Amino acid sequence: MKKLMLGSILVLALGLPVLAGTLNISGRAGMYNPGNGASPSVMYGVGANYDITSNLSVRGAVETTTYNVGGDSVTYMPVTADLIYNQTIGGIFTPYVGAGLSYNSTSSGGNTTATTGYQAETGVKVAVGGFSAGVEYRYMIPDAAHSNYNTSDTSAYMEGSFGTSLNF
């Protein structure tokens, strides 16, 4: 599955420039609910959103959080790739839904495990000058092999345009 994700990222990296859309970079922060009796923790990271069309985009993000389970410190870092559908209303509000795959690294007590998972998200962003701000709820299954274990994340972000067009 790791090879499939790396192959997909390579195809996106090579194929998206042909579409000449807009690349937006965002800083992200939110509350992560790890489940399994652990307390919620702050999750933060960066994301990049590439607009394929006015209603369809691809987003990649890297985030991290540390929380405690039974006295043990656990660090969780998902690397995600999502396909997002949005509809702008009145030129300001943009509700969206999306889904995608993730590569997840979890470290605790000197041991690190890697899993492949998936997630679905919904949110809304608001245009503010040359930037946008948004809130999002994500439902995540960090290990596709154990789909009965799920987590969630509620986050906020600020996003700015990296360039108006990437013409190759």
N, C-alpha and C positions, 0 to 999 in steps of 0.2 A: 504494500500500500504506500510505503514511503516513496518508492520509485514512481508510482502513479502521481503522487502529489508533486514531486520534483519535476516530472515531465510536464504536468499541467502548468506549473509556474513558468517553465521554460517556453512552452507554446504561447502562453499569455504575453510573456516579455518580448518575444519575437513577433507575435502576430498583432498585438494591439497598436503598435506605432503605425501600421498600415491604415488603421481607422482614423487617425489624426483627431483625437478627442481632447478633452481637458483633464489634466491631472491635478487633484486637490490633495493637500497634505493636512492631516489633523492630529492634534493632541487629544488623547482620550483619558478619562478618569471616571470611575464609578464604583458601586458597591457590588462585590462578588459574593454569592451565596454558595459555598462549597458543598452543602449537604452533609450527610454522615455525622450530624451533631456538631459540626464545627461552626464557630461564629463567623458572621460575614466579615469581609475584609476589603480594603481599598485595592482596586485593580487599576493600573494605569499603563499607558503605552502610546504608540504612534500608529497611524493608519494612512493609507494612500488610496484614494478613490479615483478611478479612471472612467470618465463618462464616454460610453460607446455611442449612445444616442441621447436624445433629450430625456428619455425615460428609462434607460438601461445603463447600468454601470457595473464595474468589477471593483471590489474592494479587498485589499490585503491589510492585515493588521498584526502587530506583535505587541502583546501585553504581558504583564506579570503581576503576581500578588503573592503574599506570604501570609499564612494563617496557622493556627494551632489546632491539632486534633489529639486529644488525650495527652497533652503535655509535649507532644512532638511538633516541631516547626516544619511546615510543609510549604515549599515554593512551587507554584504552578505557573507555567508559561505557555499559553496557546499561540500558535502562528496560524492565522486563518485566511482563507480566500473565499469570498462570497459573491454571488450574483445578486444584484439589487435592482428591483423595479420601483420607480417613483413616479409621482404625478404632481406637478407644481400647480398650486391653486392661487390665483390672484398675483402671481409673480413673486410671492413672498413665502408662503407655507408649502413645504414639500413632504407629505407623508410617504413612507416607503415600507416595503417588505422585502425580505431576502432570505437566502439559504446558502449554505456552503459547507466546505470541508475544513478540518483543522488537523494540525500536527501538534500534539501536546506533550510537554515535558514536565514531569512531576518529580521533585527531589525532596527526600526526607531521610534523616539519619544517615547521610552519606551514600544513600542509594538513589539512583535516578532511573525512572521508567519513561518510556516513550510510547504514546498511543496515537492512533488516528481516530478522529471523531467527526461529528457534524453538528451543525447548529442552524437555527432559524431565528430571524430577528424582525422586529417592527419598530418604527420610530417616526419622528417628525423633525425636520430641520427648518430653521427660519433664516431668511436672507437678511443680513445686517451690513449694509455697505458692500465692500469687497469680500466680506467674510460671511460665514454662516455658523449658526450655533444649533445644536440639536440634543435631543434625548432619545434613548434607545433601550429596548428590552430585548435580551437574547436568552433563548432557551438552548442549552448546550448538552450534548451527550459526548463527554470527552473520550470515551472508549467505545468504538463501534462494536467491539466484541462483547461488551457488557452493556447493552442498551437500556437495562433496567436502572442504571445509575445515571442521574442527570443533575445538572447544576443550572444556575441562572445568573444573569448579570444585568444590572440597570446602570446605564452610564450616561454621561453628558460629554459633549465634545465641542471644540471650536475648529473650524476648517477654513483654509484659505487657498486661493488658487496659486499653483506653482507656475503656471504659464497659461496663456489663453489658448494656445494650440501647439500640438506637437506634430509638425509636418515633416515627414521623412521621405 
